[in-house]
Amino acid sequence: MATVTIRNLPDEVHRALRVRAAMHGRSTEAEIRAILQATVRSPERLRLGTALSTLSQQAGLTNEDFDALTAARDQSPAEPMGFE
């Protein structure tokens, strides 16, 4: 696991973190981890796969449509690029 050092944290912020940690019954370090995790792994974040699935459902696409697109796709190998 990675270690992060935070420099120049104002005293009032550190005090507020200690109070918040005590209210949640955990250490200050555990509280900071919980805050960071909740922030970067927010349930509102865009998940690309879910967004694409929702979009295709809204457009009325089915598995048969996907199969048709796959079958129509040119599957021949790409020609290498020349640099002459």
Beta strands, then each sheet from edge to edge (+ up, - down):
end
